[in-house]
């Protein structure tokens, strides 16, 4: 049905929420450089580095390398190549910490 019933702790034993494949976020500061260098993405930037960057990208992946989320910050565009490079680095980071 369409009804939602919320039971108190006295009416029913709480059921733990099963959380599997926990996303691991990795943040990047993207700096625009003169051609032919293009873009440089810095993993886990400090606050100062992030504020000096042209854009920011956060990639969340799980321990299986599956993309869980992608967030782009800042006004500058970020190339597809840079996003893919950030994603590969995020997968490596997720494997290290899980």
LINMO-V637765 format. One record per residue. RES is the residue in one letter. PSI is psi in degrees with one decimal (none if undefined). OMEGA is omega as a letter, one per 30 degrees, with the letter a starting at -180 (none if undefined). BURIAL is + if it has 16 or more other ideal C-beta (glycine too) atoms within 10 Angstrom, else -. Layout:
res->RES psi->PSI omega->OMEGA burial->BURIAL
res->RES psi->PSI omega->OMEGA burial->BURIAL
//
This chain:
res->X psi->-171.6 omega->a burial->-
res->X psi->1.8 omega->a burial->-
res->X psi->142.8 omega->l burial->-
res->X psi->126.6 omega->a burial->-
res->X psi->125.2 omega->l burial->-
res->X psi->118.9 omega->a burial->-
res->X psi->146.3 omega->l burial->-
res->X psi->167.9 omega->l burial->-
res->X psi->-23.6 omega->a burial->-
res->X psi->-24.5 omega->a burial->-
res->X psi->-36.5 omega->a burial->-
res->X psi->149.4 omega->l burial->-
res->X psi->132.1 omega->l burial->-
res->X psi->144.4 omega->l burial->-
res->X psi->124.6 omega->a burial->-
res->X psi->143.5 omega->l burial->-
res->X psi->118.8 omega->l burial->-
res->X psi->120.0 omega->l burial->-
res->X psi->112.2 omega->l burial->-
res->X psi->161.4 omega->a burial->-
res->X psi->56.0 omega->a burial->-
res->X psi->127.4 omega->l burial->-
res->X psi->139.7 omega->l burial->+
res->X psi->111.7 omega->a burial->+
res->X psi->146.1 omega->l burial->-
res->X psi->127.2 omega->a burial->+
res->X psi->144.2 omega->a burial->+
res->X psi->141.8 omega->l burial->+
res->X psi->129.2 omega->a burial->+
res->X psi->125.7 omega->l burial->+
res->X psi->135.0 omega->l burial->+
res->X psi->125.8 omega->l burial->+
res->X psi->164.8 omega->l burial->-
res->X psi->147.3 omega->l burial->-
res->X psi->146.3 omega->g burial->-
res->X psi->8.7 omega->a burial->-
res->X psi->-36.7 omega->l burial->-
res->X psi->-113.2 omega->a burial->-
res->X psi->147.6 omega->l burial->+
res->X psi->130.4 omega->l burial->-
res->X psi->125.8 omega->a burial->+
res->X psi->119.8 omega->a burial->+
res->X psi->138.2 omega->l burial->-
res->X psi->61.5 omega->a burial->-
res->X psi->153.0 omega->l burial->+
res->X psi->171.6 omega->l burial->-
res->X psi->-39.4 omega->l burial->-
res->X psi->-44.7 omega->l burial->-
res->X psi->-42.0 omega->a burial->-
res->X psi->-39.3 omega->a burial->+
res->X psi->-24.9 omega->l burial->-
res->X psi->-8.0 omega->a burial->-
res->X psi->162.4 omega->l burial->+
res->X psi->-28.6 omega->a burial->+
res->X psi->166.3 omega->l burial->+
res->X psi->147.8 omega->l burial->+
res->X psi->132.1 omega->l burial->+
res->X psi->127.0 omega->a burial->-
res->X psi->127.3 omega->l burial->+
res->X psi->124.0 omega->l burial->+
res->X psi->160.5 omega->l burial->+
res->X psi->-178.3 omega->a burial->+
res->X psi->-10.1 omega->l burial->-
res->X psi->5.0 omega->l burial->-
res->X psi->13.9 omega->a burial->-
res->X psi->133.8 omega->l burial->-
res->X psi->124.8 omega->l burial->-
res->X psi->-25.8 omega->a burial->-
res->X psi->152.4 omega->l burial->-
res->X psi->128.1 omega->a burial->-
res->X psi->129.0 omega->l burial->-
res->X psi->129.9 omega->a burial->+
res->X psi->155.2 omega->l burial->+
res->X psi->164.9 omega->a burial->-
res->X psi->-24.8 omega->a burial->-
res->X psi->145.4 omega->l burial->-
res->X psi->154.5 omega->l burial->-
res->X psi->130.2 omega->a burial->+
res->X psi->157.0 omega->l burial->-
res->X psi->-39.2 omega->l burial->-
res->X psi->-42.0 omega->l burial->-
res->X psi->-42.1 omega->l burial->+
res->X psi->-42.0 omega->l burial->+
res->X psi->-39.6 omega->l burial->-
res->X psi->-42.7 omega->l burial->+
res->X psi->-39.1 omega->l burial->+
res->X psi->-43.1 omega->l burial->+
res->X psi->-42.0 omega->l burial->-
res->X psi->-35.8 omega->l burial->+
res->X psi->-38.2 omega->l burial->+
res->X psi->-44.0 omega->l burial->+
res->X psi->-42.2 omega->l burial->-
res->X psi->-42.7 omega->l burial->+
res->X psi->-39.9 omega->l burial->+
res->X psi->-33.0 omega->l burial->-
res->X psi->-35.9 omega->a burial->-
res->X psi->-5.5 omega->l burial->-
res->X psi->none omega->none burial->-
//
